[in-house]
Amino acid sequence: MSMNMKKNAASAALVLICSAFVLVSEALAANPPTNADELVAQHLGAIASPTVRAGFKTRVAQGPVRFTIMVGGAGVLDGKAVLVSDGMKLQFMMKLPNNEYHGEQFIFDGEKDKVAFSTDRQARSALGNFVFVQDAVIREGLLGGALTTAWPLLNLDERKAELIFDGLKKMDGQELYELRYRPRKNTDLEINLYFDPQTYRHVETIYSYGVSQSLIGSKSPSSTRGHSVGLGETPETAQARLTPNRYRLTEKFSDFKTVDGVTLPTHYDIQFSQELQNSRTTLWDWDIKGLDVSNNIGVDARNFEVK
């Protein structure tokens, strides 16, 4: 076969592949989901076929992470991130070369969870403390999205979570399908999952929480509803005291690639913000690019030890 014929054959094959992709995309768009079950089914199909999904027991995803203080300070650190999962067990670690903040480690062993200290002073970061208090983030397998085998949409029968389909919502100028996730165990954390309407890939999760007391020191912060004005306080002062702290954790997923028949993101970005009663606002970002994904490799059980 001549060089020109080979080029023509390759071009024809590429056209066929592109045409097939367009047809599949149009077919999916022509049958938009009308409820949570339909959206989840199309999302799972976008990850892999049922046979391929059933064949995955463990997964390791790792890559470089850049930590940036975007609001409330300044600083940039480069390190390494790794997600290790085995069924519903999960460890997510971000290791940074700094004594003041050496990163994060979140573990769920199938029953118990652990959030490691982030500094040499045996203290958790703002993000670590948020996840420690609002442990549904790791207990439900939500952290890391579809990058882990613990992703709850893979096993809803066992999770027994409530899903509420809210249709298309505009997020940062883009329309995405919104799915509210309510764990079986009651939580005051709002959890919203977002999906691309063309591919049905999971592209974002937002966890939001507001409380009129600090998160620090309690797994279940109490409400201040019904509190009266304190001695010597004016109504305005009391209202300021009850202005809630607001916390928001956002995960974004992009740059999807297919490995071993499963399509997963290779770009994972995390942002955590807090707006406090004292008017202090902070925003942190952990950007993980170029994730390398390995499926069904041997995973040491000590990855999931909770001591």
Disulfide bonds with the S-S distance in Angstrom:
none
